[in-house]
C-alpha cells in the first residue's frame, strides 16, 4: 500500500516533468474538502514546507452552493490552509440553476479556478483526480461516443491559458489508496453529499454501473482491461500529437491570433490523421479563449476542402463560428468576428522591398527584374503577381481598393 511519503515523491516528480514550462511559480491547489483533495492538500502542504514546490502555495475552494451547509467545506479548507501556512482563496458560484448539470458545474468550477489563479498570479492549478476517475471518464466517454483522444483518459497536464497549467499528479493512484492514507493519518475530511446523488450521470456510473461491471467481469479484469486501453490510446495520441506539431512547425503561418493558414502542398492520404490533429490545434489557437469547434465541423472541413479548388469555403456552426477557406497553397482559418474591417486605406509600395498592411496582415513584395526572360514567366506567376514597366509607370506606386470610375488597361 502506498504511504504518504510515496505520494509526496510522485507529486514532486510530476512538477519536475513540467519545470521548464513558462509559468508563474505560485501553485494553486484545488481543494474541495473531500478525501481525495484533502490528501492532496496535505501532500502539497508538506512539499511547500520542504521547499519542493516551484513557488508559494495557495489553496483554492469553489463553493458550488448545491446543498445546504456548503459553507462548512469552505471553513474546512481554510483550516487546512492555515495549518500549512498556505494562502487561501474561495469563490462561490453565482447564477447557476438549483439543479445545475454536471457539465454546467464543471465549466463553472474551472472558470472559477482560473479566475482565482489569475488573482494569485498562479502558474499551476493542481487537482486530485486519481486512477478511478480515469476509469470512470473512459467509460463515460465510451457510453457517449468518443475517439482516440477520449479513450486516452484524463491527461496529467493541460495548458489552460498562456503561463497557466493544470496538473494531476495522482492519476496512477487508486482512490482506495487515498482513503487508506487519510484513515492512517487521521485526516479530517468534508464530503459533499451531492457525490452520492444518483441523478447525476457520473454518480450513477460510479455507484451502480461500475460495481455491476466489476461483479460480472471481476474487479481486476475490468480495471486491467481499461488501464490497458488507456495506455494504448495515450501512446497513440502522443504519436499523433508529435506528428501534428511537426506539421504546425513546418507548415502553419499565423500572423495574427485570429487567422492562420496551413500549407497542404505535398501532403498525402497517409498524412490525413496528423493533418486532422494539426487542424484541431489550429482551431483551438484561433478560437481561444472560446471552446474549439466541434469535431464534426473539422471532419467536414477536411472532407470538403483538402482536395477542393481554391476559393471554396466551409463555415462552422453557431455564433462565433470560424470560416475555413481553401487557398492555392492550403487551408485558411479565420475568426470573422475578430477579423476587423477590410483594408480601405492607401499604402505606398516600396521599390524592391515589402510592406504589410490591413487588419488581415497582407504583405506585398516588389522585386526589380532585369531584362526578360522573367522567371517565373507572367503566365506561370498566377493572378497574385503583376508586372509594372518602370519607364511607362514610374514610382511612387500607391495600392488601394478599386473605386468607381477607375480604368485599367493591361499592356499587350
C-alpha positions as CSV (number, residue, x, y, z in Angstrom):
1,X,0.0,0.0,0.0
2,X,1.3,3.4,-0.9
3,X,2.3,5.7,2.0
4,X,2.0,9.4,2.3
5,X,5.8,9.7,1.5
6,X,5.2,7.9,-1.8
7,X,2.6,10.5,-2.7
8,X,5.0,13.3,-1.9
9,X,7.6,11.8,-4.2
10,X,5.1,11.2,-7.0
11,X,3.8,14.8,-6.8
12,X,7.3,16.3,-6.7
13,X,8.2,14.2,-9.8
14,X,5.1,15.5,-11.6
15,X,6.2,19.1,-11.0
16,X,9.7,18.2,-12.2
17,X,8.4,16.9,-15.5
18,X,6.9,20.3,-16.3
19,X,9.5,22.5,-14.7
20,X,10.6,24.1,-18.0
21,X,7.1,25.3,-18.9
22,X,6.6,29.1,-19.0
23,X,4.6,29.7,-15.9
24,X,4.4,31.9,-12.8
25,X,5.8,29.9,-9.8
26,X,2.7,30.1,-7.4
27,X,0.9,26.8,-7.0
28,X,-2.9,26.8,-6.6
29,X,-4.3,23.6,-5.0
30,X,-7.9,22.9,-5.9
31,X,-9.3,21.6,-2.7
32,X,-13.0,20.6,-2.3
33,X,-12.6,19.2,1.2
34,X,-13.3,15.5,0.3
35,X,-10.9,12.6,0.9
36,X,-9.0,12.9,-2.4
37,X,-8.4,16.7,-2.2
38,X,-7.7,16.7,1.5
39,X,-4.9,14.2,0.8
40,X,-3.7,16.5,-2.0
41,X,-3.8,19.4,0.4
42,X,-1.6,17.6,2.9
43,X,0.8,16.5,0.1
44,X,1.1,20.0,-1.3
45,X,1.5,21.5,2.2
46,X,4.3,19.1,3.1
47,X,6.1,19.8,-0.2
48,X,5.7,23.5,0.4
49,X,7.2,23.2,3.9
50,X,10.1,21.2,2.5
51,X,10.7,23.8,-0.3
52,X,9.9,21.2,-3.0
53,X,7.3,23.3,-4.9
54,X,8.1,25.8,-7.7
55,X,6.8,28.7,-5.5
56,X,4.3,29.8,-2.9
57,X,1.2,27.6,-2.2
58,X,-2.4,28.7,-2.2
59,X,-5.4,26.6,-1.5
60,X,-8.5,27.4,-3.6
61,X,-12.0,26.2,-2.9
62,X,-15.1,26.6,-5.2
63,X,-18.4,26.6,-3.3
64,X,-21.0,25.2,-5.8
65,X,-23.9,26.1,-3.4
66,X,-25.8,23.0,-4.5
67,X,-26.6,21.8,-1.0
68,X,-27.3,23.4,2.4
69,X,-24.3,23.8,4.6
70,X,-21.8,24.0,1.8
71,X,-20.0,26.8,3.7
72,X,-18.7,24.1,6.0
73,X,-16.4,22.9,3.3
74,X,-15.1,26.5,2.9
75,X,-14.2,26.6,6.6
76,X,-12.6,23.1,6.4
77,X,-10.3,24.1,3.5
78,X,-9.4,27.4,5.2
79,X,-8.3,25.4,8.3
80,X,-6.1,23.2,6.1
81,X,-4.5,26.3,4.5
82,X,-3.8,27.8,8.0
83,X,-2.3,24.5,9.2
84,X,0.3,24.5,6.4
85,X,0.8,28.3,6.2
86,X,-0.6,28.4,2.7
87,X,-2.7,31.2,1.2
88,X,-6.4,30.7,0.8
89,X,-9.0,31.9,-1.7
90,X,-12.5,30.8,-2.4
91,X,-15.3,31.7,-4.8
92,X,-19.0,30.9,-4.6
93,X,-20.6,30.1,-8.0
94,X,-23.4,32.6,-8.9
95,X,-26.2,32.3,-11.4
96,X,-26.3,28.5,-11.7
97,X,-29.7,26.8,-11.6
98,X,-30.7,25.0,-8.4
99,X,-30.2,21.6,-10.2
100,X,-27.2,22.5,-12.4
101,X,-26.0,19.8,-14.8
102,X,-22.6,18.1,-14.3
103,X,-21.3,20.0,-17.4
104,X,-22.5,23.3,-16.1
105,X,-20.9,22.7,-12.7
106,X,-17.6,21.5,-14.2
107,X,-17.3,24.5,-16.6
108,X,-18.2,27.0,-13.8
109,X,-15.7,25.3,-11.5
110,X,-12.8,25.6,-13.9
111,X,-13.7,29.1,-14.8
112,X,-13.6,30.0,-11.1
113,X,-10.3,28.2,-10.6
114,X,-8.8,30.2,-13.5
115,X,-10.1,33.4,-12.0
116,X,-8.5,32.7,-8.7
117,X,-5.3,31.6,-10.4
118,X,-5.1,35.0,-12.1
119,X,-5.9,36.7,-8.8
120,X,-3.0,34.9,-7.1
121,X,-0.7,35.1,-10.2
122,X,-0.5,31.3,-10.1
123,X,1.1,29.3,-12.9
124,X,-0.1,25.8,-11.8
125,X,-3.5,24.6,-10.8
126,X,-3.3,21.1,-9.1
127,X,-6.3,18.8,-8.8
128,X,-6.7,15.4,-7.0
129,X,-8.0,13.3,-10.0
130,X,-7.0,9.7,-9.5
131,X,-7.0,6.4,-11.3
132,X,-10.6,5.6,-10.5
133,X,-11.6,9.0,-12.0
134,X,-9.7,8.0,-15.1
135,X,-11.7,4.7,-15.4
136,X,-15.0,6.5,-14.9
137,X,-14.1,9.1,-17.6
138,X,-13.2,6.5,-20.2
139,X,-16.3,4.5,-19.5
140,X,-18.4,7.7,-19.6
141,X,-16.9,8.7,-22.9
142,X,-17.4,5.2,-24.4
143,X,-21.1,5.4,-23.5
144,X,-21.5,8.8,-25.1
145,X,-19.2,8.0,-28.1
146,X,-15.6,9.1,-28.4
147,X,-12.5,8.9,-30.5
148,X,-8.8,8.0,-29.8
149,X,-8.2,11.1,-27.7
150,X,-11.2,10.4,-25.5
151,X,-10.0,6.8,-24.9
152,X,-6.7,8.2,-23.6
153,X,-8.5,9.3,-20.5
154,X,-7.6,12.3,-18.3
155,X,-4.3,14.0,-19.2
156,X,-1.8,14.6,-16.5
157,X,-1.1,18.1,-17.9
158,X,-3.2,20.6,-19.8
159,X,-2.4,24.2,-20.7
160,X,-5.4,26.3,-19.6
161,X,-4.0,29.6,-20.8
162,X,-0.6,31.2,-21.5
163,X,1.6,30.6,-18.4
164,X,-1.2,28.7,-16.6
165,X,-1.1,24.9,-16.4
166,X,-3.3,22.2,-14.9
167,X,-1.5,19.3,-13.2
168,X,-3.0,16.0,-11.9
169,X,-0.2,14.1,-10.0
170,X,-2.5,11.3,-8.6
171,X,-3.7,9.8,-11.9
172,X,-1.9,6.5,-11.3
173,X,-3.1,6.2,-7.7
174,X,-6.3,4.3,-6.8
175,X,-8.9,6.1,-4.7
176,X,-8.8,3.2,-2.1
177,X,-5.1,4.2,-1.6
178,X,-6.0,7.8,-0.9
179,X,-8.8,6.7,1.5
180,X,-6.3,4.5,3.4
181,X,-3.7,7.3,3.6
182,X,-6.4,9.6,5.0
183,X,-7.5,6.9,7.5
184,X,-4.0,6.1,8.7
185,X,-3.0,9.7,9.1
186,X,-6.3,10.7,10.8
187,X,-7.1,13.4,8.2
188,X,-10.4,15.2,8.7
189,X,-12.5,15.4,5.6
190,X,-15.7,17.2,4.5
191,X,-17.7,15.1,2.0
192,X,-20.0,16.7,-0.5
193,X,-23.4,15.0,-0.1
194,X,-24.2,15.6,-3.8
195,X,-21.4,13.0,-4.7
196,X,-24.0,10.3,-3.8
197,X,-26.9,11.8,-5.8
198,X,-27.7,9.3,-8.5
199,X,-29.5,11.9,-10.6
200,X,-26.0,12.9,-11.8
201,X,-24.9,10.6,-14.6
202,X,-21.3,10.2,-13.3
203,X,-22.5,9.3,-9.8
204,X,-24.8,6.6,-11.3
205,X,-21.8,5.3,-13.2
206,X,-19.6,5.3,-10.1
207,X,-22.1,3.8,-7.7
208,X,-24.2,1.5,-9.9
209,X,-22.8,0.7,-13.3
210,X,-19.1,0.2,-12.5
211,X,-19.9,-2.1,-9.4
212,X,-22.2,-4.1,-11.7
213,X,-19.5,-4.5,-14.3
214,X,-16.9,-5.5,-11.6
215,X,-19.3,-8.1,-10.3
216,X,-19.6,-9.6,-13.8
217,X,-16.0,-9.3,-15.1
218,X,-14.2,-9.2,-11.8
219,X,-12.6,-6.0,-10.4
220,X,-9.1,-6.9,-11.6
221,X,-10.2,-7.8,-15.1
222,X,-12.3,-4.6,-15.5
223,X,-9.6,-2.3,-14.3
224,X,-6.8,-4.1,-16.1
225,X,-8.6,-4.0,-19.4
226,X,-9.5,-0.3,-19.1
227,X,-6.0,0.7,-18.0
228,X,-4.5,-1.3,-20.9
229,X,-6.9,0.6,-23.3
230,X,-5.9,3.9,-21.8
231,X,-2.2,3.2,-22.1
232,X,-2.5,2.2,-25.7
233,X,-4.6,5.2,-26.5
234,X,-2.2,7.5,-24.8
235,X,0.7,6.1,-26.7
236,X,-1.1,6.5,-30.0
237,X,-2.2,10.0,-29.0
238,X,1.4,11.0,-28.2
239,X,2.5,9.9,-31.6
240,X,-0.4,11.8,-33.2
241,X,0.5,14.9,-31.3
242,X,4.1,14.7,-32.2
243,X,3.5,14.5,-36.0
244,X,0.7,17.1,-35.8
245,X,3.1,19.6,-34.0
246,X,5.7,18.9,-36.7
247,X,3.1,19.9,-39.4
248,X,2.4,23.0,-37.4
249,X,6.0,23.9,-37.0
250,X,6.8,23.4,-40.7
251,X,3.5,24.4,-42.4
252,X,1.5,26.8,-40.2
253,X,1.6,30.6,-40.6
254,X,-0.3,32.6,-38.0
255,X,0.5,36.3,-38.4
256,X,-2.3,37.4,-36.1
257,X,-4.2,35.4,-33.3
258,X,-7.5,35.2,-35.2
259,X,-6.1,34.0,-38.5
260,X,-3.9,31.1,-39.5
261,X,-3.0,29.2,-42.7
262,X,-1.9,25.6,-43.1
263,X,0.2,24.7,-46.2
264,X,-1.2,21.5,-47.6
265,X,1.2,21.1,-50.6
266,X,2.8,17.7,-50.8
267,X,0.7,16.1,-48.1
268,X,-0.7,12.6,-49.0
269,X,-3.5,10.4,-47.7
270,X,-1.0,8.9,-45.2
271,X,-0.8,12.3,-43.5
272,X,-4.6,12.6,-43.0
273,X,-4.7,11.7,-39.3
274,X,-1.8,14.1,-38.5
275,X,-3.3,16.8,-40.6
276,X,-6.6,16.4,-38.8
277,X,-4.9,16.8,-35.5
278,X,-2.9,19.8,-36.7
279,X,-6.2,21.4,-37.8
280,X,-7.7,20.8,-34.3
281,X,-4.7,22.6,-32.8
282,X,-5.0,25.5,-35.2
283,X,-8.7,25.7,-34.5
284,X,-8.0,25.9,-30.7
285,X,-5.5,28.6,-31.3
286,X,-7.8,30.7,-33.4
287,X,-10.9,30.1,-31.3
288,X,-9.2,30.8,-27.9
289,X,-10.4,31.6,-25.4
290,X,-13.7,30.3,-26.7
291,X,-14.3,26.5,-26.9
292,X,-13.0,24.8,-30.0
293,X,-15.1,23.9,-33.0
294,X,-17.0,20.5,-32.8
295,X,-15.2,17.5,-34.2
296,X,-17.9,17.1,-36.8
297,X,-17.1,20.5,-38.2
298,X,-13.3,19.8,-38.5
299,X,-14.1,16.4,-40.2
300,X,-16.3,18.2,-42.7
301,X,-13.6,20.9,-43.4
302,X,-11.0,18.2,-44.3
303,X,-13.5,16.2,-46.4
304,X,-14.7,19.1,-48.4
305,X,-11.6,21.4,-48.7
306,X,-8.5,19.2,-48.7
307,X,-8.7,18.4,-52.5
308,X,-11.0,21.3,-53.4
309,X,-10.1,24.2,-55.7
310,X,-9.1,27.5,-54.2
311,X,-11.9,29.7,-53.1
312,X,-14.2,27.0,-51.7
313,X,-15.4,27.7,-48.1
314,X,-16.9,25.9,-45.1
315,X,-18.4,27.8,-42.2
316,X,-18.7,26.3,-38.7
317,X,-21.8,26.0,-36.6
318,X,-23.5,28.6,-34.4
319,X,-22.5,32.0,-33.2
320,X,-18.8,32.8,-33.3
321,X,-18.1,30.0,-35.9
322,X,-14.9,30.0,-37.8
323,X,-14.5,30.4,-41.6
324,X,-12.4,27.8,-43.4
325,X,-11.3,28.6,-47.0
326,X,-9.2,26.6,-49.5
327,X,-6.4,28.7,-50.9
328,X,-3.9,28.0,-53.6
329,X,-1.4,26.7,-51.1
330,X,-3.5,25.3,-48.3
331,X,-6.2,26.0,-45.8
332,X,-7.1,29.4,-44.3
333,X,-8.7,29.5,-40.9
334,X,-10.3,32.8,-39.8
335,X,-12.4,34.1,-37.0
336,X,-14.7,36.6,-38.8
337,X,-15.8,38.3,-35.6
338,X,-12.2,39.4,-34.9
339,X,-11.0,40.0,-38.5
340,X,-11.8,43.7,-38.4
341,X,-12.8,45.7,-41.5
342,X,-11.3,45.1,-44.9
343,X,-8.4,47.3,-46.0
344,X,-9.8,50.7,-47.0
345,X,-6.8,52.9,-46.9
346,X,-3.8,53.5,-49.2
347,X,-0.2,52.3,-48.9
348,X,2.9,53.3,-50.8
349,X,4.7,50.3,-52.3
350,X,8.5,50.3,-51.8
351,X,10.8,49.8,-54.8
352,X,12.5,46.5,-54.0
353,X,11.1,45.6,-50.6
354,X,8.0,44.5,-48.6
355,X,5.1,46.2,-46.9
356,X,2.4,44.7,-44.6
357,X,-0.9,46.4,-44.3
358,X,-4.6,45.9,-43.3
359,X,-6.2,44.1,-40.4
360,X,-5.7,40.8,-42.2
361,X,-1.9,41.2,-42.4
362,X,-1.5,41.3,-46.2
363,X,2.1,41.5,-47.4
364,X,3.2,42.9,-50.8
365,X,6.8,42.4,-52.0
366,X,8.3,44.2,-55.0
367,X,11.3,43.0,-56.9
368,X,13.2,44.8,-59.6
369,X,13.9,42.5,-62.6
370,X,16.5,42.8,-65.3
371,X,15.8,42.2,-68.9
372,X,13.4,39.4,-70.0
373,X,13.0,36.4,-69.9
374,X,11.4,36.5,-66.5
375,X,11.4,33.6,-64.0
376,X,8.7,32.7,-63.4
377,X,7.1,33.8,-66.6
378,X,4.0,36.1,-66.3
379,X,1.8,33.2,-67.3
380,X,3.2,30.9,-64.6
381,X,3.2,33.5,-61.9
382,X,-0.5,33.5,-61.3
383,X,-3.1,36.1,-60.6
384,X,-1.4,37.4,-57.4
385,X,1.6,38.9,-59.4
386,X,1.7,42.0,-61.5
387,X,4.5,43.4,-63.8
388,X,5.0,47.1,-64.0
389,X,7.1,48.9,-66.5
390,X,9.4,51.4,-64.6
391,X,9.6,53.6,-67.7
392,X,5.9,53.7,-68.5
393,X,4.7,53.7,-64.9
394,X,7.4,55.2,-62.7
395,X,7.1,55.1,-58.9
396,X,5.8,56.0,-56.4
397,X,3.1,53.4,-56.6
398,X,0.0,53.6,-54.4
399,X,-2.0,50.5,-53.5
400,X,-5.7,50.9,-52.6
401,X,-9.1,49.4,-53.2
402,X,-10.8,49.8,-56.5
403,X,-13.0,52.9,-56.7
404,X,-15.9,53.8,-59.0
405,X,-14.7,55.3,-62.3
406,X,-11.2,53.5,-62.2
407,X,-10.0,52.3,-65.6
408,X,-7.2,49.8,-66.1
409,X,-5.8,48.7,-69.5
410,X,-3.1,46.0,-69.4
411,X,-0.2,46.2,-71.8
412,X,-0.4,44.0,-74.9
